[in-house]
Amino acid sequence: MLKTKKSPGFVRIGLFNLLVKTAVAPISFLFSFLVVRYLSSISIETFGVWQYIYVLITGYFTIPADLFSSITSRYSAEGKNVGGIIIINAIAGSISSFAYFLLIPIFMHSAGYDQPIYFYTAILLIVLIYLNKISGSIAIGRSPRLTAISASGFQIVRLLSAIIMMFYLNLSINAVIFAYSLGYLVQIIFNLTFVNARLGIDFKVALSAVRKSIVFIMNYVQIMIEATLVWVVVLIVNSTIPVSYFESALIISNLVGWSQAATDGLILKLQESRDPKLIEIAIKFFFTTGGIFLLIIFVDGERLLYVLRPEYVSSIYALIILSFSTFIRSAYNIFYRAIYMADESLAVESKGEFRGYTAKLTTRNVIISVIGVSSSLFLIYLFKNGNIYKISPILAVIISLALLVNSLGMFFSSYSISKRIYGFNFPVKEVIVSLVLSVISSLPFIGLSKVRAIEQLIIMLEMTSLALTLYIALSYIFNPYARGLLHSIFREIKNFKL
């Protein structure tokens, strides 16, 4: 399908999404902070059970929703009718919800938590996550800037509803489930109302998406393998407390995942052109802007853990490992998207999808995950007889190392395949300089003062602002790409007219 008008530039889209999502990042953290404090105030076990439920749902029962995501984004970018994929996705969601419903007694027994209402209410999350995944995939293929706006709506609605349900209605875990559900509902409605996509029903496209999505199964088998870490740890030590320590670090490390917004426009731009320069620009832009998120973790990580709950400060090493893992995995998505956009075996009319580049990549990823997870589970088994409160931070580090091993393997594997396809040059200088400057800029501002939460947040704001200023200044001096990017931003601001 020929385009008469090109979409906004890749960097322009990335900057817009990055700025919008960063602006609402405090709202995301505030939600996580309130959830951890609220559920942990009931008991550490209650917080661990919520994370156990959430991992079960996102790591297992919403996998088919993710299977359709990548291929739907591609077909949406190509201007195909994708309404039929929504219908099939809804059917898959119903089947998945029913399977979860049948297995709830087993999950309750494994967690040693006899409160069935929370497990059953979580079925609502499964249904809405399916719809949210597919609507978001359509939006990112056609109108990627919409995803940042709808994500902001999700964050705001989720926070406001959580405050009411936790602190006024006191609904415990159900308060979090309902808050997520309302946020997802707003995001779904926004994506499907304003997205610039063809939502007509074409079952040829839908059935092709089903067939092609099988290629992505291996990619999500990997997610399932990683999710296994959580519930197997619960089985081995017969406690959800280690999960609480791990998840407290994971919640904060998710801030680094916001850096992925910088590459939201890549799918749409690769549909317009297969220019290798797009990949190079994406890498430079991601590492230059992503270094800011690593800096935030280095400067504020220990403080954020303390604000969540003082005991969680011992998860600091898990947090550092998880943050680097999340950063590398976000960078991996540059190559992953580039691969499936160029994979001719995934076109609607093509065949042989199991011999394509994407199939090779996802198969490799599963092998990498098996190695990383198996090694960690073996180490966890060796520690199982220790005092649960003393070994929980150690177990959190071991789980985190498994994810880091997987992320590094995924990154280098996807890089080698995408390099073969596009023949781009990897910008080593910009990557190394950005990572080094992120560490250097944060070092003078690392430290923990054990003060009240509000005072802690004020200190974080001051220290992060100073570290960020130093990072930008050093980047301007030592990173040629950052210098050019800053000049472009200043030029845009100067030429801006109402």
Secondary structure, DSSP 8 states (H G I E B T S, - for coil): ---SS----HHHHHHHHHHHHHHTHHHHHHHHHHHHHHHHHH-HHHHHHHHHHHHHIIIIITHHHHHHHHHHHHHHHTT---HHHHHHHHHHHHHHHHHHHHHHHHHHHHHT---HHHHHHTHHHHHHHHHHHHHHHHHHHH-HHHHHHHHHHHHHHHHHHHHHHHHTS--THHHHHHHHHHHHHHHHHHHHHH--S-----HHHHHHHHHHHGGGHHHHHHHHHHHHHHHHHHHHHT-SHHHHHHHHHHHHHHHHHGGGGGGTTHHHHHHH---HHHHHHHHHHHHHHHHHHHHHHHHHHHHHHHHH-GGGGGGHHHHHHHHHHHHHHHHHHHHHHHHHHH-GGGSTT---GGGSHHHHHHHHHHHHHHHHHHHHHHHHHHHTTS-HHHHHHHHHHHHHHHHHHHHHHHHHHHHHHHHHHH-----HHHHHHHHHHHHHHHGGG-------HHHHHHHHHHHHHHHHHHHHHHHHHH-HHHHHHHHHHHHHHHH---
